[in-house]
Protein backbone atom coordinates (compact mmCIF):
# COMPACT_ATOMS: atom_id res chain seq x y z
CA UNK A 1 0.00 0.00 0.00
CA UNK A 2 1.51 3.29 -1.13
CA UNK A 3 1.17 6.53 0.82
CA UNK A 4 -2.57 7.17 0.88
CA UNK A 5 -4.30 10.50 0.31
CA UNK A 6 -6.60 12.05 2.91
CA UNK A 7 -9.52 11.47 0.53
CA UNK A 8 -8.77 7.74 0.40
CA UNK A 9 -8.44 7.45 4.17
CA UNK A 10 -11.75 9.24 4.72
CA UNK A 11 -13.40 6.96 2.17
CA UNK A 12 -12.27 3.81 3.97
CA UNK A 13 -13.39 5.09 7.38
CA UNK A 14 -16.78 6.11 5.96
CA UNK A 15 -17.37 2.61 4.53
CA UNK A 16 -16.35 0.99 7.81
CA UNK A 17 -18.70 3.30 9.72
CA UNK A 18 -21.73 2.99 7.41
CA UNK A 19 -21.35 -0.65 6.37
CA UNK A 20 -22.13 -0.16 2.68
CA UNK A 21 -20.51 1.61 -0.25
CA UNK A 22 -23.81 3.29 -1.13
CA UNK A 23 -24.35 4.86 2.30
CA UNK A 24 -20.71 5.94 2.53
CA UNK A 25 -20.87 7.48 -0.96
CA UNK A 26 -23.90 9.55 0.07
CA UNK A 27 -22.08 10.78 3.19
CA UNK A 28 -19.04 11.74 1.13
CA UNK A 29 -20.97 13.33 -1.73
CA UNK A 30 -19.54 10.86 -4.26
CA UNK A 31 -20.99 8.39 -6.70
CA UNK A 32 -20.70 4.72 -5.74
CA UNK A 33 -18.45 4.18 -8.75
CA UNK A 34 -16.10 7.00 -7.76
CA UNK A 35 -15.92 5.66 -4.21
CA UNK A 36 -15.16 2.16 -5.48
CA UNK A 37 -12.27 3.51 -7.59
CA UNK A 38 -10.93 5.45 -4.59
CA UNK A 39 -10.92 2.32 -2.41
CA UNK A 40 -9.35 0.25 -5.17
CA UNK A 41 -6.40 2.66 -5.23
CA UNK A 42 -6.09 2.45 -1.45
CA UNK A 43 -6.28 -1.35 -1.46
CA UNK A 44 -3.50 -1.84 -4.00
CA UNK A 45 -1.59 -4.80 -2.60
CA UNK A 46 -3.62 -5.07 0.65
CA UNK A 47 -7.35 -5.80 0.81
CA UNK A 48 -9.23 -3.93 3.54
CA UNK A 49 -12.80 -5.04 2.76
CA UNK A 50 -14.52 -8.32 1.99
CA UNK A 51 -17.31 -7.70 -0.51
CA UNK A 52 -20.34 -9.72 -1.53
CA UNK A 53 -23.37 -8.64 -3.54
CA UNK A 54 -25.21 -7.95 -0.26
CA UNK A 55 -22.66 -6.87 2.32
CA UNK A 56 -19.29 -5.31 3.07
CA UNK A 57 -17.10 -6.35 6.00
CA UNK A 58 -13.60 -5.54 7.18
CA UNK A 59 -10.72 -7.95 6.71
CA UNK A 60 -8.31 -8.42 9.64
CA UNK A 61 -6.02 -5.87 8.01
CA UNK A 62 -8.99 -3.56 7.55
CA UNK A 63 -9.93 -3.73 11.23
CA UNK A 64 -6.37 -2.86 12.21
CA UNK A 65 -6.38 -0.03 9.67
CA UNK A 66 -9.60 1.47 11.08
CA UNK A 67 -8.39 1.16 14.68
CA UNK A 68 -5.19 3.02 13.86
CA UNK A 69 -6.33 5.53 11.25
CA UNK A 70 -9.77 6.45 12.69
CA UNK A 71 -8.52 8.33 15.78
CA UNK A 72 -5.74 9.97 13.75
CA UNK A 73 -8.26 11.31 11.23
CA UNK A 74 -10.40 12.68 14.06
CA UNK A 75 -7.37 14.48 15.48
CA UNK A 76 -6.55 15.87 12.04
CA UNK A 77 -10.08 17.17 11.52
CA UNK A 78 -10.06 18.66 15.02
CA UNK A 79 -6.85 20.53 14.15
CA UNK A 80 -8.38 21.80 10.90
CA UNK A 81 -11.52 22.88 12.77
CA UNK A 82 -9.36 24.76 15.26
CA UNK A 83 -7.73 26.68 12.41
CA UNK A 84 -11.12 27.41 10.82
CA UNK A 85 -12.39 28.65 14.18
CA UNK A 86 -10.28 31.77 13.72
CA UNK A 87 -12.35 32.81 10.73
CA UNK A 88 -14.90 35.56 11.40
CA UNK A 89 -17.69 33.81 9.49
CA UNK A 90 -18.43 30.15 10.37
CA UNK A 91 -18.36 27.79 7.41
CA UNK A 92 -18.43 24.06 6.81
CA UNK A 93 -20.80 21.28 7.86
CA UNK A 94 -22.23 20.30 11.25
CA UNK A 95 -23.28 16.64 11.57
CA UNK A 96 -26.02 16.00 14.14
CA UNK A 97 -27.42 12.68 15.34
CA UNK A 98 -30.90 12.87 16.89
CA UNK A 99 -33.93 10.83 17.76
CA UNK A 100 -36.62 11.47 15.09
CA UNK A 101 -38.90 13.43 17.44
CA UNK A 102 -35.88 15.45 18.65
CA UNK A 103 -34.98 16.40 15.08
CA UNK A 104 -38.54 17.59 14.51
CA UNK A 105 -38.33 19.69 17.68
CA UNK A 106 -35.14 21.53 16.67
CA UNK A 107 -35.55 21.86 12.90
CA UNK A 108 -37.44 25.18 12.85
CA UNK A 109 -36.31 27.10 15.95
CA UNK A 110 -32.66 26.08 15.74
CA UNK A 111 -31.47 24.50 12.50
CA UNK A 112 -33.29 26.70 9.99
CA UNK A 113 -32.61 29.83 12.03
CA UNK A 114 -28.91 28.87 12.20
CA UNK A 115 -28.75 28.48 8.41
CA UNK A 116 -30.41 31.85 7.92
CA UNK A 117 -27.79 33.49 10.14
CA UNK A 118 -24.80 31.63 8.71
CA UNK A 119 -25.31 31.04 4.96
CA UNK A 120 -21.82 29.52 4.58
CA UNK A 121 -22.79 26.66 6.91
CA UNK A 122 -24.61 23.42 6.14
CA UNK A 123 -26.22 20.95 8.57
CA UNK A 124 -26.43 17.18 8.10
CA UNK A 125 -28.99 15.55 10.44
CA UNK A 126 -29.21 11.77 10.82
CA UNK A 127 -32.20 10.46 12.78
CA UNK A 128 -31.98 7.17 14.64
CA UNK A 129 -34.12 5.65 17.36
CA UNK A 130 -31.18 3.92 18.98
CA UNK A 131 -28.35 5.66 20.83
CA UNK A 132 -25.05 5.93 18.98
CA UNK A 133 -21.51 6.94 19.91
CA UNK A 134 -21.38 10.36 18.24
CA UNK A 135 -17.58 10.51 18.42
CA UNK A 136 -17.05 7.06 16.90
CA UNK A 137 -19.66 7.68 14.20
CA UNK A 138 -18.31 11.08 13.21
CA UNK A 139 -21.01 13.43 14.53
CA UNK A 140 -20.38 16.87 16.01
CA UNK A 141 -23.52 16.98 18.15
CA UNK A 142 -26.23 14.71 19.49
CA UNK A 143 -29.79 15.54 20.56
CA UNK A 144 -31.54 13.33 23.10
CA UNK A 145 -33.80 13.46 26.15
CA UNK A 146 -31.84 14.80 29.11
CA UNK A 147 -31.69 11.48 30.97
CA UNK A 148 -30.15 9.68 27.98
CA UNK A 149 -27.15 11.97 27.48
CA UNK A 150 -23.92 9.99 28.13
CA UNK A 151 -22.15 11.03 31.34
CA UNK A 152 -18.88 11.87 29.54
CA UNK A 153 -20.56 14.46 27.29
CA UNK A 154 -21.19 18.16 27.83
CA UNK A 155 -24.94 18.84 27.67
CA UNK A 156 -26.76 22.04 26.70
CA UNK A 157 -30.41 22.05 27.79
CA UNK A 158 -32.90 23.17 25.18
CA UNK A 159 -35.18 24.42 27.95
CA UNK A 160 -38.55 23.05 26.99
CA UNK A 161 -39.87 20.00 28.87
CA UNK A 162 -41.28 17.07 26.90
CA UNK A 163 -44.81 15.74 27.22
CA UNK A 164 -46.94 13.02 25.68
CA UNK A 165 -50.50 13.42 24.43
CA UNK A 166 -53.19 10.75 24.11
CA UNK A 167 -55.58 11.62 21.29
CA UNK A 168 -58.58 10.34 19.34
CA UNK A 169 -60.52 11.65 16.38
CA UNK A 170 -63.98 13.14 16.96
CA UNK A 171 -65.47 10.23 14.97
CA UNK A 172 -63.73 7.64 17.18
CA UNK A 173 -64.78 9.55 20.30
CA UNK A 174 -68.42 9.52 19.18
CA UNK A 175 -68.42 5.75 18.63
CA UNK A 176 -66.28 4.49 21.51
CA UNK A 177 -66.43 7.13 24.24
CA UNK A 178 -63.67 8.61 26.38
CA UNK A 179 -61.15 6.71 28.53
CA UNK A 180 -61.18 8.31 31.99
CA UNK A 181 -58.17 6.53 33.52
CA UNK A 182 -55.27 4.67 31.83
CA UNK A 183 -56.65 1.12 32.46
CA UNK A 184 -59.72 2.08 30.38
CA UNK A 185 -57.43 1.93 27.34
CA UNK A 186 -57.52 -1.87 27.54
CA UNK A 187 -61.11 -1.60 26.25
CA UNK A 188 -60.10 0.59 23.30
CA UNK A 189 -58.44 0.09 19.92
CA UNK A 190 -54.99 1.60 20.39
CA UNK A 191 -52.31 2.40 17.84
CA UNK A 192 -49.30 0.60 19.26
CA UNK A 193 -45.79 2.06 19.25
CA UNK A 194 -42.91 -0.10 18.03
CA UNK A 195 -39.48 0.78 19.44
CA UNK A 196 -36.19 0.73 17.46
CA UNK A 197 -35.24 -2.62 19.04
CA UNK A 198 -38.45 -4.17 17.72
CA UNK A 199 -40.30 -4.35 21.04
CA UNK A 200 -43.70 -2.76 21.65
CA UNK A 201 -43.79 0.28 23.91
CA UNK A 202 -45.87 0.18 27.09
CA UNK A 203 -47.72 3.49 27.35
CA UNK A 204 -46.53 5.45 30.39
CA UNK A 205 -48.65 7.62 32.65
CA UNK A 206 -48.31 9.36 35.98
CA UNK A 207 -50.62 11.24 38.36
CA UNK A 208 -49.96 12.48 41.89
CA UNK A 209 -46.64 10.64 41.87
CA UNK A 210 -48.28 7.34 40.85
CA UNK A 211 -46.71 5.84 37.70
CA UNK A 212 -48.72 3.49 35.50
CA UNK A 213 -47.71 1.50 32.43
CA UNK A 214 -50.32 0.03 30.12
CA UNK A 215 -49.60 -2.70 27.57
CA UNK A 216 -52.28 -1.51 25.17
CA UNK A 217 -53.92 -3.62 22.48
CA UNK A 218 -54.89 -2.63 18.97
CA UNK A 219 -55.01 -3.52 15.29
CA UNK A 220 -51.83 -1.79 14.16
CA UNK A 221 -48.27 -1.14 15.39
CA UNK A 222 -46.23 1.75 13.96
CA UNK A 223 -42.71 3.06 14.48
CA UNK A 224 -43.05 6.62 13.15
CA UNK A 225 -45.02 9.53 14.62
CA UNK A 226 -46.35 10.82 11.29
CA UNK A 227 -47.88 7.40 10.58
CA UNK A 228 -49.51 7.33 14.01
CA UNK A 229 -50.93 10.82 13.43
CA UNK A 230 -52.43 9.68 10.10
CA UNK A 231 -53.99 6.62 11.74
CA UNK A 232 -55.55 8.76 14.48
CA UNK A 233 -56.96 11.24 11.97
CA UNK A 234 -58.44 8.30 10.03
CA UNK A 235 -60.17 7.10 13.25
CA UNK A 236 -58.16 3.88 13.42
CA UNK A 237 -57.83 4.16 17.20
CA UNK A 238 -56.30 5.96 20.16
CA UNK A 239 -52.84 7.45 19.60
CA UNK A 240 -49.95 8.17 21.98
CA UNK A 241 -47.59 10.82 20.60
CA UNK A 242 -45.19 13.52 21.66
CA UNK A 243 -47.23 16.66 22.27
CA UNK A 244 -45.34 18.73 19.70
CA UNK A 245 -46.20 16.19 16.97
CA UNK A 246 -49.98 16.54 17.43
CA UNK A 247 -50.48 19.95 19.09
CA UNK A 248 -51.58 21.73 15.90
CA UNK A 249 -54.27 19.08 15.34
CA UNK A 250 -55.46 19.42 18.96
CA UNK A 251 -55.71 23.20 18.64
CA UNK A 252 -57.53 22.91 15.30
CA UNK A 253 -60.04 20.41 16.70
CA UNK A 254 -59.03 17.64 14.32
CA UNK A 255 -58.32 15.40 17.33
CA UNK A 256 -59.50 15.32 20.94
CA UNK A 257 -57.03 15.02 23.80
CA UNK A 258 -57.81 12.56 26.61
CA UNK A 259 -56.09 11.56 29.87
CA UNK A 260 -54.31 14.93 29.90
CA UNK A 261 -54.06 14.89 33.70
CA UNK A 262 -52.14 11.60 33.43
CA UNK A 263 -49.42 12.96 31.10
CA UNK A 264 -47.30 15.43 33.09
CA UNK A 265 -44.19 17.05 31.56
CA UNK A 266 -40.77 15.48 32.11
CA UNK A 267 -37.16 16.61 31.44
CA UNK A 268 -36.68 17.95 27.95
CA UNK A 269 -34.10 17.69 25.19
CA UNK A 270 -30.38 18.42 25.34
CA UNK A 271 -27.73 19.04 22.75
CA UNK A 272 -24.52 17.27 23.72
CA UNK A 273 -20.95 17.09 22.50
CA UNK A 274 -17.55 15.70 23.58
CA UNK A 275 -15.70 18.12 25.83
CA UNK A 276 -12.26 17.01 24.77
CA UNK A 277 -12.72 18.05 21.14
CA UNK A 278 -11.79 21.52 19.89
CA UNK A 279 -15.01 23.10 18.62
CA UNK A 280 -15.22 24.64 15.17
CA UNK A 281 -16.59 28.13 14.73
CA UNK A 282 -19.77 26.64 13.28
CA UNK A 283 -20.40 24.30 16.21
CA UNK A 284 -19.72 27.10 18.69
CA UNK A 285 -22.17 29.36 16.86
CA UNK A 286 -24.82 26.61 16.87
CA UNK A 287 -24.35 26.02 20.61
CA UNK A 288 -24.62 29.76 21.31
CA UNK A 289 -27.88 29.88 19.36
CA UNK A 290 -29.14 26.85 21.33
CA UNK A 291 -28.34 28.55 24.62
CA UNK A 292 -30.22 31.67 23.53
CA UNK A 293 -33.18 29.52 22.52
CA UNK A 294 -33.11 27.73 25.89
CA UNK A 295 -33.13 30.99 27.84
CA UNK A 296 -36.15 32.25 25.87
CA UNK A 297 -38.00 28.94 26.29
CA UNK A 298 -37.70 28.89 30.10
C-alpha positions as CSV (number, residue, x, y, z in Angstrom):
1,X,0.0,0.0,0.0
2,X,1.5,3.3,-1.1
3,X,1.2,6.5,0.8
4,X,-2.6,7.2,0.9
5,X,-4.3,10.5,0.3
6,X,-6.6,12.1,2.9
7,X,-9.5,11.5,0.5
8,X,-8.8,7.7,0.4
9,X,-8.4,7.5,4.2
10,X,-11.7,9.2,4.7
11,X,-13.4,7.0,2.2
12,X,-12.3,3.8,4.0
13,X,-13.4,5.1,7.4
14,X,-16.8,6.1,6.0
15,X,-17.4,2.6,4.5
16,X,-16.3,1.0,7.8
17,X,-18.7,3.3,9.7
18,X,-21.7,3.0,7.4
19,X,-21.3,-0.6,6.4
20,X,-22.1,-0.2,2.7
21,X,-20.5,1.6,-0.3
22,X,-23.8,3.3,-1.1
23,X,-24.4,4.9,2.3
24,X,-20.7,5.9,2.5
25,X,-20.9,7.5,-1.0
26,X,-23.9,9.5,0.1
27,X,-22.1,10.8,3.2
28,X,-19.0,11.7,1.1
29,X,-21.0,13.3,-1.7
30,X,-19.5,10.9,-4.3
31,X,-21.0,8.4,-6.7
32,X,-20.7,4.7,-5.7
33,X,-18.4,4.2,-8.8
34,X,-16.1,7.0,-7.8
35,X,-15.9,5.7,-4.2
36,X,-15.2,2.2,-5.5
37,X,-12.3,3.5,-7.6
38,X,-10.9,5.4,-4.6
39,X,-10.9,2.3,-2.4
40,X,-9.3,0.2,-5.2
41,X,-6.4,2.7,-5.2
42,X,-6.1,2.5,-1.4
43,X,-6.3,-1.4,-1.5
44,X,-3.5,-1.8,-4.0
45,X,-1.6,-4.8,-2.6
46,X,-3.6,-5.1,0.6
47,X,-7.3,-5.8,0.8
48,X,-9.2,-3.9,3.5
49,X,-12.8,-5.0,2.8
50,X,-14.5,-8.3,2.0
51,X,-17.3,-7.7,-0.5
52,X,-20.3,-9.7,-1.5
53,X,-23.4,-8.6,-3.5
54,X,-25.2,-7.9,-0.3
55,X,-22.7,-6.9,2.3
56,X,-19.3,-5.3,3.1
57,X,-17.1,-6.3,6.0
58,X,-13.6,-5.5,7.2
59,X,-10.7,-8.0,6.7
60,X,-8.3,-8.4,9.6
61,X,-6.0,-5.9,8.0
62,X,-9.0,-3.6,7.5
63,X,-9.9,-3.7,11.2
64,X,-6.4,-2.9,12.2
65,X,-6.4,0.0,9.7
66,X,-9.6,1.5,11.1
67,X,-8.4,1.2,14.7
68,X,-5.2,3.0,13.9
69,X,-6.3,5.5,11.3
70,X,-9.8,6.5,12.7
71,X,-8.5,8.3,15.8
72,X,-5.7,10.0,13.7
73,X,-8.3,11.3,11.2
74,X,-10.4,12.7,14.1
75,X,-7.4,14.5,15.5
76,X,-6.6,15.9,12.0
77,X,-10.1,17.2,11.5
78,X,-10.1,18.7,15.0
79,X,-6.9,20.5,14.2
80,X,-8.4,21.8,10.9
81,X,-11.5,22.9,12.8
82,X,-9.4,24.8,15.3
83,X,-7.7,26.7,12.4
84,X,-11.1,27.4,10.8
85,X,-12.4,28.6,14.2
86,X,-10.3,31.8,13.7
87,X,-12.4,32.8,10.7
88,X,-14.9,35.6,11.4
89,X,-17.7,33.8,9.5
90,X,-18.4,30.1,10.4
91,X,-18.4,27.8,7.4
92,X,-18.4,24.1,6.8
93,X,-20.8,21.3,7.9
94,X,-22.2,20.3,11.2
95,X,-23.3,16.6,11.6
96,X,-26.0,16.0,14.1
97,X,-27.4,12.7,15.3
98,X,-30.9,12.9,16.9
99,X,-33.9,10.8,17.8
100,X,-36.6,11.5,15.1
101,X,-38.9,13.4,17.4
102,X,-35.9,15.4,18.7
103,X,-35.0,16.4,15.1
104,X,-38.5,17.6,14.5
105,X,-38.3,19.7,17.7
106,X,-35.1,21.5,16.7
107,X,-35.5,21.9,12.9
108,X,-37.4,25.2,12.8
109,X,-36.3,27.1,16.0
110,X,-32.7,26.1,15.7
111,X,-31.5,24.5,12.5
112,X,-33.3,26.7,10.0
113,X,-32.6,29.8,12.0
114,X,-28.9,28.9,12.2
115,X,-28.8,28.5,8.4
116,X,-30.4,31.9,7.9
117,X,-27.8,33.5,10.1
118,X,-24.8,31.6,8.7
119,X,-25.3,31.0,5.0
120,X,-21.8,29.5,4.6
121,X,-22.8,26.7,6.9
122,X,-24.6,23.4,6.1
123,X,-26.2,21.0,8.6
124,X,-26.4,17.2,8.1
125,X,-29.0,15.6,10.4
126,X,-29.2,11.8,10.8
127,X,-32.2,10.5,12.8
128,X,-32.0,7.2,14.6
129,X,-34.1,5.7,17.4
130,X,-31.2,3.9,19.0
131,X,-28.4,5.7,20.8
132,X,-25.1,5.9,19.0
133,X,-21.5,6.9,19.9
134,X,-21.4,10.4,18.2
135,X,-17.6,10.5,18.4
136,X,-17.1,7.1,16.9
137,X,-19.7,7.7,14.2
138,X,-18.3,11.1,13.2
139,X,-21.0,13.4,14.5
140,X,-20.4,16.9,16.0
141,X,-23.5,17.0,18.2
142,X,-26.2,14.7,19.5
143,X,-29.8,15.5,20.6
144,X,-31.5,13.3,23.1
145,X,-33.8,13.5,26.1
146,X,-31.8,14.8,29.1
147,X,-31.7,11.5,31.0
148,X,-30.1,9.7,28.0
149,X,-27.1,12.0,27.5
150,X,-23.9,10.0,28.1
151,X,-22.2,11.0,31.3
152,X,-18.9,11.9,29.5
153,X,-20.6,14.5,27.3
154,X,-21.2,18.2,27.8
155,X,-24.9,18.8,27.7
156,X,-26.8,22.0,26.7
157,X,-30.4,22.1,27.8
158,X,-32.9,23.2,25.2
159,X,-35.2,24.4,28.0
160,X,-38.6,23.0,27.0
161,X,-39.9,20.0,28.9
162,X,-41.3,17.1,26.9
163,X,-44.8,15.7,27.2
164,X,-46.9,13.0,25.7
165,X,-50.5,13.4,24.4
166,X,-53.2,10.7,24.1
167,X,-55.6,11.6,21.3
168,X,-58.6,10.3,19.3
169,X,-60.5,11.6,16.4
170,X,-64.0,13.1,17.0
171,X,-65.5,10.2,15.0
172,X,-63.7,7.6,17.2
173,X,-64.8,9.6,20.3
174,X,-68.4,9.5,19.2
175,X,-68.4,5.7,18.6
176,X,-66.3,4.5,21.5
177,X,-66.4,7.1,24.2
178,X,-63.7,8.6,26.4
179,X,-61.1,6.7,28.5
180,X,-61.2,8.3,32.0
181,X,-58.2,6.5,33.5
182,X,-55.3,4.7,31.8
183,X,-56.6,1.1,32.5
184,X,-59.7,2.1,30.4
185,X,-57.4,1.9,27.3
186,X,-57.5,-1.9,27.5
187,X,-61.1,-1.6,26.2
188,X,-60.1,0.6,23.3
189,X,-58.4,0.1,19.9
190,X,-55.0,1.6,20.4
191,X,-52.3,2.4,17.8
192,X,-49.3,0.6,19.3
193,X,-45.8,2.1,19.2
194,X,-42.9,-0.1,18.0
195,X,-39.5,0.8,19.4
196,X,-36.2,0.7,17.5
197,X,-35.2,-2.6,19.0
198,X,-38.4,-4.2,17.7
199,X,-40.3,-4.3,21.0
200,X,-43.7,-2.8,21.6
201,X,-43.8,0.3,23.9
202,X,-45.9,0.2,27.1
203,X,-47.7,3.5,27.4
204,X,-46.5,5.5,30.4
205,X,-48.7,7.6,32.6
206,X,-48.3,9.4,36.0
207,X,-50.6,11.2,38.4
208,X,-50.0,12.5,41.9
209,X,-46.6,10.6,41.9
210,X,-48.3,7.3,40.9
211,X,-46.7,5.8,37.7
212,X,-48.7,3.5,35.5
213,X,-47.7,1.5,32.4
214,X,-50.3,0.0,30.1
215,X,-49.6,-2.7,27.6
216,X,-52.3,-1.5,25.2
217,X,-53.9,-3.6,22.5
218,X,-54.9,-2.6,19.0
219,X,-55.0,-3.5,15.3
220,X,-51.8,-1.8,14.2
221,X,-48.3,-1.1,15.4
222,X,-46.2,1.7,14.0
223,X,-42.7,3.1,14.5
224,X,-43.1,6.6,13.2
225,X,-45.0,9.5,14.6
226,X,-46.3,10.8,11.3
227,X,-47.9,7.4,10.6
228,X,-49.5,7.3,14.0
229,X,-50.9,10.8,13.4
230,X,-52.4,9.7,10.1
231,X,-54.0,6.6,11.7
232,X,-55.6,8.8,14.5
233,X,-57.0,11.2,12.0
234,X,-58.4,8.3,10.0
235,X,-60.2,7.1,13.2
236,X,-58.2,3.9,13.4
237,X,-57.8,4.2,17.2
238,X,-56.3,6.0,20.2
239,X,-52.8,7.5,19.6
240,X,-50.0,8.2,22.0
241,X,-47.6,10.8,20.6
242,X,-45.2,13.5,21.7
243,X,-47.2,16.7,22.3
244,X,-45.3,18.7,19.7
245,X,-46.2,16.2,17.0
246,X,-50.0,16.5,17.4
247,X,-50.5,20.0,19.1
248,X,-51.6,21.7,15.9
249,X,-54.3,19.1,15.3
250,X,-55.5,19.4,19.0
251,X,-55.7,23.2,18.6
252,X,-57.5,22.9,15.3
253,X,-60.0,20.4,16.7
254,X,-59.0,17.6,14.3
255,X,-58.3,15.4,17.3
256,X,-59.5,15.3,20.9
257,X,-57.0,15.0,23.8
258,X,-57.8,12.6,26.6
259,X,-56.1,11.6,29.9
260,X,-54.3,14.9,29.9
261,X,-54.1,14.9,33.7
262,X,-52.1,11.6,33.4
263,X,-49.4,13.0,31.1
264,X,-47.3,15.4,33.1
265,X,-44.2,17.1,31.6
266,X,-40.8,15.5,32.1
267,X,-37.2,16.6,31.4
268,X,-36.7,17.9,27.9
269,X,-34.1,17.7,25.2
270,X,-30.4,18.4,25.3
271,X,-27.7,19.0,22.8
272,X,-24.5,17.3,23.7
273,X,-20.9,17.1,22.5
274,X,-17.5,15.7,23.6
275,X,-15.7,18.1,25.8
276,X,-12.3,17.0,24.8
277,X,-12.7,18.1,21.1
278,X,-11.8,21.5,19.9
279,X,-15.0,23.1,18.6
280,X,-15.2,24.6,15.2
281,X,-16.6,28.1,14.7
282,X,-19.8,26.6,13.3
283,X,-20.4,24.3,16.2
284,X,-19.7,27.1,18.7
285,X,-22.2,29.4,16.9
286,X,-24.8,26.6,16.9
287,X,-24.4,26.0,20.6
288,X,-24.6,29.8,21.3
289,X,-27.9,29.9,19.4
290,X,-29.1,26.8,21.3
291,X,-28.3,28.5,24.6
292,X,-30.2,31.7,23.5
293,X,-33.2,29.5,22.5
294,X,-33.1,27.7,25.9
295,X,-33.1,31.0,27.8
296,X,-36.1,32.3,25.9
297,X,-38.0,28.9,26.3
298,X,-37.7,28.9,30.1
